[in-house]
Amino acid sequence: MRVVFLIRSLEYGGAQKQLVTLAEGFSKTRQADVSVVVFYRDGQLENALRDRGIEVHVLDKFGRWDVFRFLVRLVKYIRLQQPDLVYGFLDTANVLIAALKPVLGNTHIVWGVRSAFVDWGRYDKLAKLTYKFGRVLARHTDLIIVNSRSGRNHHIENGYPAEKIRLIPNGIDTDVFFPDTRARNVKREELRVGKTQFVVGIVARMDPMKDYETFLRAAALLTDRCPDARFVCVGTGNADYVRQLHAMAGKLQLEGKIIWIPESHNVEDIYNALDLFTLSSYGEAFPNVVGEAMACGVPCVVTDAGDSAWLVDGVGLVVPTKSPQALAEGWMYFLGKSETDRKRTGMEARERIEREFEKKLLISRTQAALMTLVDQGRG
């Protein structure tokens, strides 16, 4: 089986990490010859793929309006490779390969859909238009892989063909994300956090859908009960939005209590430094960060968005979205527990990830789905 993955960029992100996991897994099991085609060069994960012996072909798109020459280069490459299937990651790549299907011959078209309940009022016209095209072109795909229950239901409700949709949850690398006492001690010292201070963290891009506003208001409520608590925010986003969040933190008198970290490529160390992980989103699909924190043995309090509740089922707390009071009360519940009890909950969380969401399951489930599609085509 010959597979070409197509993605806009290999910047560090949840979808990109999943692509790397799949490409590496396919290569190791020798179930597929793999290459990755990317619109723009110099993504942070390009070298990670090349170091694993996986071909990365950069199309050198020169911006949003570089269309015709870019499409010619893409079609030429795919025809040269003659893959059994092209697997798109995220909306732009998905729409593009579906639109090009008439010139791709017998190549199967597979979509990777990784979103649910997006508030499109927060995004630009091109993003909205891409989504609308997706609703029309979805019927021209051969297979649509969604990574969340919420995403499956949402896209079926919005006109995607149910018979072509296959649910395959994301995979967490438990060899990278695991409880690490040494990393905890070192990172807390770097963050200038005391051994007994209660630390709550969030790892998420600074996007309105992640609802950092609710997180900050909950932080203010928690500090009324526990002035010594500290909060770690890992993520970046639109500069204006980031400034608004910093200004809001100032108004809530959280100066000195929040540690802002724009990004981290060793985020597993940050998870280990936390006493509690949280996600305050009002829109989600499958939140990798929750699974990663759980794999590190960190208890989680999440809002009821996307598949967050499914992930922490029985081993964490779920609270309503857009409710700072409910989120703060969830944090207070774990604050009131002993360190031993929190560790026990964290280890139960890790066991759930190992049992249901380990990366080997992602690879084997995806391989099986793609092989079935190719075999049906040959038949």
C-alpha positions in Angstrom: 0.0 0.0 0.0 1.4 3.4 -1.0 0.1 6.3 1.1 0.6 10.1 0.6 -0.3 12.3 3.6 -1.2 15.9 2.7 -1.2 18.7 5.2 -0.9 22.5 5.1 2.1 22.8 7.4 4.1 20.7 9.9 4.1 23.3 12.6 3.9 21.8 16.1 0.3 20.9 16.9 -2.0 18.1 17.8 -3.0 17.1 14.3 0.6 17.3 13.1 1.8 15.1 15.9 -0.8 12.5 15.0 0.4 12.5 11.4 3.9 11.9 12.6 2.8 9.0 14.7 0.9 7.4 11.8 3.7 7.9 9.3 6.3 6.5 11.6 4.0 3.6 12.6 3.2 2.7 9.0 6.9 2.7 8.2 7.9 0.6 11.1 5.3 -2.1 10.5 6.2 -2.1 6.8 2.5 -2.1 6.0 2.8 1.0 3.7 5.2 3.1 1.8 4.7 6.6 3.1 5.5 10.2 2.1 4.2 13.4 3.5 3.4 16.4 1.2 3.3 19.8 2.9 2.2 23.2 1.5 4.8 25.3 3.4 8.4 24.5 4.4 10.2 24.8 7.6 7.5 23.4 9.9 8.9 22.3 13.2 8.1 18.6 12.7 9.7 18.3 9.3 13.0 17.1 10.7 11.2 14.7 13.0 9.8 12.9 10.0 13.0 13.0 8.0 15.0 11.7 11.0 12.7 8.6 10.9 13.5 8.0 7.2 10.1 9.4 5.9 10.1 11.4 2.8 8.8 15.0 3.1 7.9 16.8 -0.1 7.5 20.5 0.2 5.3 22.2 -2.4 6.7 25.7 -1.5 3.4 27.5 -1.6 4.1 31.2 -1.7 1.0 32.4 0.2 -2.7 32.3 0.1 -3.1 33.3 -3.5 -0.4 31.1 -5.0 -3.0 28.7 -6.4 -2.4 27.6 -10.0 1.3 26.7 -9.9 0.9 25.2 -6.5 -1.9 22.8 -7.8 0.2 21.9 -10.8 3.1 20.9 -8.5 0.7 18.9 -6.3 -0.9 16.9 -9.1 2.4 16.3 -10.7 3.8 14.8 -7.5 0.8 12.6 -6.8 0.8 11.2 -10.4 4.5 10.5 -10.1 4.1 8.6 -6.8 0.9 6.7 -8.0 -0.3 6.2 -4.4 -3.2 3.9 -3.5 -4.6 6.7 -1.5 -4.1 10.3 -0.4 -4.9 11.0 3.2 -5.6 14.7 3.9 -5.2 16.2 7.3 -7.5 19.1 8.2 -10.0 21.1 6.2 -7.8 22.8 3.6 -6.0 19.6 2.6 -9.3 17.7 2.6 -11.2 20.1 0.3 -8.2 20.3 -2.0 -7.8 16.6 -2.7 -11.6 16.1 -3.1 -11.7 18.9 -5.6 -8.8 17.3 -7.5 -10.3 13.8 -7.5 -11.2 14.0 -11.2 -7.5 14.4 -12.2 -6.1 11.8 -9.7 -7.4 8.7 -11.5 -8.0 5.7 -9.3 -6.3 7.2 -6.2 -8.5 6.8 -3.1 -9.4 10.0 -1.2 -9.3 9.8 2.6 -10.1 12.7 4.8 -8.9 13.3 8.3 -11.5 15.4 10.1 -10.4 16.6 13.5 -12.8 19.3 14.6 -16.3 19.6 16.1 -18.7 22.5 16.9 -16.4 25.2 15.7 -17.7 28.7 16.3 -17.2 30.0 12.8 -18.2 33.5 13.8 -14.7 33.8 15.3 -12.9 32.9 12.0 -12.2 34.7 8.7 -14.2 34.3 5.5 -11.8 31.9 3.8 -12.0 29.5 6.8 -15.8 29.6 6.7 -15.8 29.1 2.9 -13.5 26.1 3.2 -15.8 24.5 5.7 -18.8 25.1 3.4 -17.0 23.5 0.5 -16.2 20.6 2.7 -19.8 19.9 3.3 -20.4 19.7 -0.4 -17.3 17.7 -1.3 -17.5 15.2 1.5 -19.7 12.9 -0.6 -16.8 12.6 -3.2 -14.5 11.0 -0.6 -13.9 7.3 -0.2 -13.4 7.4 3.5 -13.7 10.0 6.3 -11.7 9.3 9.5 -12.9 11.3 12.5 -11.0 11.3 15.8 -13.9 12.0 18.1 -17.5 10.9 18.8 -18.5 14.5 18.9 -16.9 15.1 15.5 -18.7 12.2 14.0 -22.1 13.3 15.2 -21.5 16.9 14.4 -20.4 16.2 10.8 -23.3 13.8 10.1 -25.7 16.4 11.3 -24.1 18.9 8.9 -24.5 16.7 5.8 -21.4 14.4 5.8 -22.2 10.9 4.5 -22.5 8.7 7.6 -21.7 5.5 5.7 -18.2 6.9 4.8 -17.3 8.0 8.4 -15.1 5.8 10.6 -14.2 6.8 14.2 -10.6 6.2 15.1 -9.6 8.1 18.3 -6.2 9.8 18.6 -3.2 7.9 20.0 -1.1 8.9 23.0 2.6 8.0 23.1 2.9 6.5 26.6 6.6 6.1 26.1 6.9 9.9 25.9 4.1 10.8 28.3 4.6 9.0 31.6 4.9 9.9 35.3 8.4 11.3 36.0 9.3 12.5 39.5 12.6 13.8 38.4 11.1 15.9 35.6 8.5 17.2 38.1 11.1 18.4 40.6 13.3 20.0 37.9 10.5 21.8 36.1 8.9 23.1 39.3 12.2 24.5 40.3 12.5 26.2 36.9 9.0 27.6 37.3 9.9 28.7 40.9 7.1 26.8 42.3 7.3 25.4 45.8 7.0 21.7 46.5 3.8 22.1 48.4 2.1 24.8 46.2 -1.0 23.6 44.3 -0.4 24.1 40.6 -3.1 24.0 38.0 -2.2 24.0 34.3 -3.7 24.3 30.9 -2.0 23.5 27.6 -3.9 24.9 24.6 -3.5 27.4 21.8 -4.8 30.8 22.7 -8.0 30.6 20.7 -11.5 31.8 21.7 -12.8 28.2 21.6 -10.4 27.2 24.3 -12.1 29.8 26.6 -9.1 31.1 28.5 -11.5 33.7 29.9 -13.3 31.1 31.9 -10.0 29.6 33.0 -8.8 33.1 34.3 -12.0 33.8 36.1 -11.8 30.3 37.8 -8.2 31.1 38.7 -9.3 34.3 40.5 -12.0 32.3 42.4 -9.5 29.6 43.5 -7.0 32.2 44.7 -9.6 33.6 47.1 -9.6 30.1 48.7 -6.0 29.3 48.2 -3.8 32.4 47.7 -0.7 30.2 47.3 -2.0 28.4 44.2 -0.2 28.9 40.9 -1.4 28.6 37.3 0.5 27.5 34.2 -0.7 28.5 30.8 1.1 27.0 27.8 0.1 28.2 24.4 0.2 31.0 21.9 -2.2 32.6 19.4 -3.2 35.8 17.7 -1.2 38.6 19.3 -4.2 40.9 20.0 -6.1 38.0 21.7 -3.0 37.1 23.8 -2.7 40.8 24.9 -6.4 40.8 25.9 -5.9 37.7 28.0 -2.9 39.2 29.8 -4.9 42.4 30.4 -7.7 40.4 31.8 -5.4 38.5 34.1 -4.2 41.9 35.4 -7.7 43.1 36.1 -8.4 39.9 38.0 -5.3 40.6 40.1 -3.5 37.4 39.0 -0.1 39.0 38.5 2.6 36.8 39.9 0.2 33.8 40.1 0.1 32.9 36.4 3.1 31.5 34.6 2.8 32.2 30.8 4.7 29.8 28.5 4.3 30.6 24.8 5.2 27.0 23.7 7.1 24.0 24.8 8.5 21.0 22.9 9.0 19.1 26.1 5.5 19.6 27.3 5.6 16.2 29.1 7.9 17.9 31.7 5.2 20.6 32.3 2.5 18.0 32.7 4.6 16.3 35.4 5.1 19.5 37.2 1.3 20.0 37.7 -0.9 18.8 40.5 -4.0 19.2 38.3 -4.5 19.6 34.5 -7.6 21.4 33.2 -9.2 22.2 29.9 -11.8 25.0 29.8 -12.9 24.8 26.1 -16.5 25.2 24.9 -15.7 23.5 21.6 -13.5 20.4 21.2 -13.1 17.2 19.2 -10.5 14.8 20.8 -8.3 16.9 23.0 -4.8 15.3 22.8 -3.6 17.4 25.8 -6.0 15.8 28.2 -4.8 12.3 27.1 -1.2 13.4 27.4 -1.7 14.8 30.9 -3.5 11.6 31.9 -0.7 9.5 30.6 1.7 11.5 32.8 -0.5 10.5 35.8 -2.0 13.9 36.3 -5.7 14.2 37.4 -7.9 16.3 35.1 -10.8 18.6 35.4 -12.4 19.3 32.0 -15.4 21.1 30.6 -18.1 19.0 28.9 -16.9 19.8 25.4 -16.2 17.3 22.6 -14.8 14.0 23.8 -13.3 15.4 27.0 -15.9 13.6 29.1 -15.3 10.3 27.3 -11.5 10.6 27.8 -11.7 11.2 31.6 -14.6 8.8 32.1 -14.4 7.6 35.7 -10.9 9.0 36.4 -11.5 12.8 36.3 -14.1 15.5 36.8 -16.3 17.0 34.1 -18.0 20.4 34.6 -20.3 22.6 32.4 -18.7 24.9 29.8 -18.5 28.6 30.3 -18.9 28.3 34.1 -15.9 29.7 36.1 -17.6 28.8 39.3 -18.1 25.1 38.3 -14.5 24.9 37.0 -13.1 26.4 40.2 -15.2 24.0 42.3 -13.7 21.1 40.3 -10.2 22.4 41.1 -11.2 22.8 44.8 -12.4 19.2 44.9 -8.9 18.0 44.0 -7.2 20.6 46.2 -9.1 19.1 49.1 -7.7 15.6 48.5 -4.4 14.3 49.8 -1.4 14.0 47.5 -1.7 10.2 47.8 -5.3 10.3 46.6 -4.4 12.6 43.7 -1.6 10.3 42.7 -4.0 7.3 42.8 -6.4 9.1 40.5 -3.6 10.0 38.2 -2.4 6.4 37.9 -6.0 5.3 37.1 -6.0 7.9 34.4 -2.8 6.6 32.9 -4.2 3.1 32.9 -7.2 4.3 31.0 -5.0 5.8 28.3 -2.9 2.6 28.0 -6.0 0.5 27.7 -8.1 2.6 25.3 -6.0 5.4 23.6 -2.4 4.2 23.2 -0.7 5.2 20.0 -0.3 1.6 18.9 -4.1 1.4 18.7 -4.3 4.5 16.5 -1.8 2.9 14.1 -3.4 -0.6 13.9 -6.9 0.8 13.6 -5.9 3.2 10.8 -3.9 0.6 9.0 -6.9 -1.8 9.1 -9.3 0.9 7.8 -7.0 1.9 4.9 -6.1 -1.7 3.9 -9.8 -2.5 3.8 -10.4 0.4 1.5 -7.5 -0.5 -0.9 -8.5 -4.2 -0.9 -12.1 -3.3 -1.8 -10.8 -1.1 -4.7 -8.7 -4.0 -6.0 -11.6 -6.3 -5.8 
